[in-house]
Amino acid sequence: MLIAPPQRRRWLPTPLDEVFLAFTLAAFLQFVLFFLVEMRYLLRIWLVSRPAPRDSDALRRELGTLLTTFCAFRLPPRRRTPPRPRG
């Protein structure tokens, strides 16, 4: 006697899923655009405030440091202590 495998359900989006997807996409695009515009703004300020680098390697290292610092401040802070139990 053969037992048929369970049928796989097809994922059908509900209207709520479609709205959530639209908001998620809009938020992601806004974040990307903000990041690009803000980075260009910070780069202009940084270039004006710094003296001209001697070579392209120094410029690349300094830009890498600037980008790393900019991205590090955008990350959520890590919790150093465990949360207290509620009671």
N, C-alpha and C positions, 0 to 999 in steps of 0.2 A: 504494500500500500504506500503510495507516494503522498507526501504532505507538501502542499504548495507553499512556497515562501510568502511571507506577508507582502502585500502590495505596498509599494513605496508611494507616499503621499506627495503630491506636487505642491510646491509652495505657491500659494496665491496671495498676492499682496492685498491687504485691506486698505481702505482709504486712509486710515490712521498711519499705516506704514508709508504710504506715499507722501503724506504731509511731513512725517518725521524725516524721510529721505531728503525732501526738498529743503527743510530747515538745516539739516546736517550739511548738505552740499553748500548752501548759502553761507553757513558759519565757517566752513573750511575755506571757501574762496575768499571770504572777508579776511580771515587770518593770513592767508598767503599774500593777498594784496597789501595788507597792513605791514607785513614783514618786509616785503620788497620796498615799499615807500619809506618806511622807517629806516631801513638799512641804507638806502640812498641818502637820506637826510643826515644820518649819523656819519656816513662816509664823507660827505661834503664838509661837515663841521670838523671831522678828524683831519682831513687833508689841509684845511686852512690853518688849523692850530699847530700842526707839526712842521718842522723843517723838512725840506726835500731829502729823501733817503739817498744814500750814495750809490746803491746798486739795486737791481731788481729783486735779488734774493732778500735783502733787508726789507724792501717794501712788502714782499710776499709774507715774510714772517710777521711783520707788524699787522698786516691785514688779517692774517690768521688769528693773531691774538685778539684783535678787535672783534672778529666774528665769533670766536669762542666765548668771549666775555658777554657779548650781546645775547647769544643763545643760552648761556648758563643762567642769566637773570630771568629768562622766560620760563624756565623749568620750575615746577612747584618745589617748595622746600622739603627736605627730608626730615622725618621725625627722628630726633636723636634719642628720645626717651619713650618707653612704651606708654600707651594711654593708661590712665588710671581706671581701675574698675569702678563702675557705678554701683552705688549700693546704699 
